[in-house]
Amino acid sequence: MIDVYLLSGFLGSGKTSLLLNLIAQLKEAGKKPAILMNEFGSISIDSDSVASKEDDIPLKELLNGCICCTGSEKTEAQLQGLLEENDDIDVILIETTGAAHPVEALDAVYSPLFAERLQIKGIVTVADAKRWLEREKMSPQVRSLFMEQIRHAHILLANKTDLLSDSEVATVSMEISNFNSTAPLIQTKNSNISFSFIEEILKDTA
């Protein structure tokens, strides 16, 4: 079974930094990761940046729409491509667009085609700590999605804490932990977190 981790969070929160950090750690541990990236537009900006740094890592893209609304067939086709073209994958990392609802994005990955090959481990959500403090300035629709991404996380990163004062970091940590009390909350800078920690926290997820 190949473990699958879904990386969620708003545009600019630090998802791609998290992805690159995890790739480096997996490679160092002798594991082979593969990536499925979802870009909302037709130009693969984030995936281009990843591909330029990690040219030996299998990568597939879903362009022109969110993974949760482009249809499961496209998602299945890209996952099928990853699996057919690479028989030595250990871990698949899925980076969603900032507009994706995490549960819907996760649902798109479930398919009878992969029932015996893929094991969804969970959702790692990167939350911009400064944006959390300013969430009341968002439109109701945007704020709702922002909160849903945090609500459904299995692990939460309160990222960019270096941009806040100690008291602001304490406020963010307390409020986010109260909002999603089941997910461990990690304060991070540049989305720096140990993959072994993520693996340990989500080891019993199936």
Phi, psi and omega per residue, in radians:
M1 nan 2.365 3.089
I2 -1.690 2.203 3.114
D3 -1.302 2.410 3.141
V4 -2.125 2.252 3.101
Y5 -2.093 2.330 3.139
L6 -1.825 2.197 -3.139
L7 -1.780 2.080 -3.052
S8 -2.080 2.823 3.098
G9 2.545 2.786 -3.100
F10 -1.199 2.772 3.043
L11 -0.984 2.229 3.116
G12 1.542 0.021 -3.101
S13 -1.347 -0.452 -3.127
G14 2.112 0.354 -3.122
K15 -1.112 -0.769 -3.109
T16 -1.183 -0.624 3.051
S17 -1.084 -0.735 3.091
L18 -1.066 -0.802 -3.138
L19 -1.002 -0.836 -3.134
L20 -1.127 -0.677 3.093
N21 -1.075 -0.781 -3.104
L22 -1.196 -0.679 3.107
I23 -1.031 -0.822 -3.121
A24 -1.048 -0.731 -3.136
Q25 -1.187 -0.702 3.128
L26 -1.120 -0.747 3.132
K27 -1.118 -0.718 3.133
E28 -1.104 -0.549 3.130
A29 -1.452 0.026 3.111
G30 1.430 0.293 3.110
K31 -1.756 2.693 3.124
K32 -1.869 1.923 3.077
P33 -1.550 2.751 2.972
A34 -2.283 2.714 -3.006
I35 -2.217 2.383 2.931
L36 -2.064 2.011 -3.103
M37 -1.948 2.416 3.140
N38 -1.945 2.037 3.097
E39 -1.920 2.402 -3.088
F40 -1.322 -0.531 -3.141
G41 -1.680 -2.940 -3.118
S42 -1.646 -0.089 3.137
I43 -1.914 2.218 -3.020
S44 -1.547 1.283 -3.080
I45 -1.112 -0.962 -3.096
D46 -1.126 -0.756 -3.116
S47 -1.178 -0.526 3.049
D48 -1.104 -0.714 -3.125
S49 -1.185 -0.634 3.105
V50 -1.238 -0.777 -3.097
A51 -1.085 -0.623 -3.115
S52 -1.190 -0.466 -3.124
K53 -1.687 -0.445 -3.041
E54 -2.246 1.124 -3.025
D55 -1.282 -0.110 3.120
D56 -1.763 0.110 -3.097
I57 -1.784 2.208 3.079
P58 -1.044 2.316 -3.085
L59 -2.474 2.323 3.029
K60 -2.162 2.700 -3.089
E61 -2.201 2.600 2.925
L62 -2.062 1.903 -3.094
L63 -1.814 2.938 3.029
N64 1.040 0.805 3.052
G65 2.567 2.897 -3.112
C66 -1.438 2.522 -3.120
I67 -0.976 -0.504 -3.082
C68 -1.484 -0.077 -3.139
C69 -2.318 0.019 3.108
T70 -1.475 -0.134 3.099
G71 1.767 2.440 -3.084
S72 -1.161 -0.438 -3.121
E73 -1.089 -0.717 3.132
K74 -1.168 -0.728 3.114
T75 -1.097 -0.797 3.125
E76 -1.052 -0.727 -3.117
A77 -1.099 -0.738 -3.132
Q78 -1.213 -0.704 3.084
L79 -1.136 -0.712 3.102
Q80 -1.045 -0.731 3.114
G81 -1.078 -0.777 3.102
L82 -1.006 -0.792 -3.060
L83 -1.255 -0.651 -3.118
E84 -1.266 -0.609 -3.070
E85 -1.506 -0.218 -3.090
N86 -2.464 1.976 -3.089
D87 -1.735 0.182 -3.093
D88 -2.184 0.432 -3.139
I89 -1.287 2.357 3.089
D90 -1.777 -0.626 -3.055
V91 -2.489 2.420 3.015
I92 -1.962 2.225 3.092
L93 -1.898 2.152 3.137
I94 -1.906 2.042 3.080
E95 -1.771 2.043 -3.119
T96 -1.510 2.806 2.989
T97 -1.170 2.728 3.136
G98 -1.100 -0.256 -3.117
A99 -1.653 0.115 -3.058
A100 -1.527 2.369 2.948
H101 -1.382 2.160 -2.992
P102 -1.038 -0.692 -3.113
V103 -1.194 -0.725 3.107
E104 -1.140 -0.665 3.111
A105 -1.141 -0.684 3.131
L106 -1.184 -0.692 3.106
D107 -1.026 -0.618 -3.103
A108 -1.156 -0.365 -3.110
V109 -1.498 -0.456 3.118
Y110 -1.222 2.232 3.109
S111 -2.762 2.481 3.082
P112 -0.978 -0.446 3.137
L113 -1.022 -0.584 -3.008
F114 -1.958 0.183 -3.028
A115 -0.990 -0.575 -3.091
E116 -1.756 0.065 -3.075
R117 -2.106 -0.534 -3.072
L118 -2.020 2.470 3.055
Q119 -2.187 1.953 3.128
I120 -1.256 2.056 -3.089
K121 -1.557 -0.625 3.114
G122 2.718 -3.093 -3.071
I123 -1.915 2.177 3.037
V124 -1.874 1.986 -3.074
T125 -1.855 2.259 3.071
V126 -1.693 2.070 3.130
A127 -1.921 2.162 3.075
D128 -1.216 1.978 -3.047
A129 -1.065 -0.687 3.137
K130 -1.173 -0.688 3.131
R131 -1.138 -0.594 3.096
W132 -1.043 -0.777 -3.121
L133 -1.140 -0.456 -3.082
E134 -1.858 0.324 -3.016
R135 -1.111 -0.449 -3.137
E136 -1.189 -0.275 3.114
K137 -1.432 -0.212 -3.139
M138 -1.306 2.764 2.997
S139 -1.192 2.687 -3.123
P140 -0.942 -0.693 -3.108
Q141 -1.172 -0.785 -3.133
V142 -1.166 -0.749 3.139
R143 -1.095 -0.683 3.126
S144 -1.050 -0.780 3.133
L145 -1.154 -0.739 3.105
F146 -0.979 -0.788 -3.126
M147 -1.232 -0.633 3.127
E148 -1.143 -0.672 3.107
Q149 -1.060 -0.663 3.127
I150 -1.312 -0.726 -3.087
R151 -1.014 -0.668 -2.996
H152 -1.700 0.133 3.141
A153 -1.248 2.581 2.993
H154 -1.665 -0.468 2.990
I155 -2.396 2.384 -3.115
L156 -2.051 2.343 3.008
L157 -1.909 2.042 2.966
A158 -1.507 1.654 -2.966
N159 -1.614 2.823 3.125
K160 1.149 0.578 3.133
T161 -1.156 -0.321 3.112
D162 -1.210 -0.222 3.133
L163 -1.586 -0.022 -3.074
L164 -2.063 2.815 3.035
S165 -1.342 2.914 -3.142
D166 -1.053 -0.701 -3.129
S167 -1.191 -0.638 3.103
E168 -1.158 -0.710 3.112
V169 -1.080 -0.728 3.125
A170 -1.105 -0.720 3.131
T171 -1.121 -0.839 3.135
V172 -1.021 -0.837 -3.095
S173 -1.064 -0.774 -3.125
M174 -1.148 -0.804 -3.078
E175 -1.174 -0.754 -3.138
I176 -1.175 -0.705 3.125
S177 -1.113 -0.644 3.090
N178 -1.203 -0.592 -3.114
F179 -1.271 -0.729 3.058
N180 -2.227 1.618 -3.023
S181 -1.437 -0.155 -3.086
T182 -1.621 -0.366 -3.094
A183 -1.647 2.263 3.023
P184 -1.026 2.404 -3.137
L185 -1.915 2.166 -3.134
I186 -2.027 2.206 3.064
Q187 -1.408 2.211 -3.065
T188 -2.326 2.744 2.942
K189 -2.102 2.299 -3.108
N190 0.983 0.552 3.084
S191 0.955 0.664 -3.104
N192 -1.497 1.990 3.131
I193 -2.625 2.588 -3.129
S194 -1.345 2.255 3.091
F195 -1.117 -0.601 3.137
S196 -1.092 -0.557 3.077
F197 -1.179 -0.814 3.109
I198 -1.018 -0.791 -3.116
E199 -1.061 -0.752 -3.116
E200 -1.158 -0.766 -3.120
I201 -1.114 -0.656 -3.041
L202 -1.761 0.243 -3.015
K203 -1.136 -0.476 -3.096
D204 -1.680 0.070 3.128
T205 -1.353 2.428 3.102
A206 -2.542 nan nan
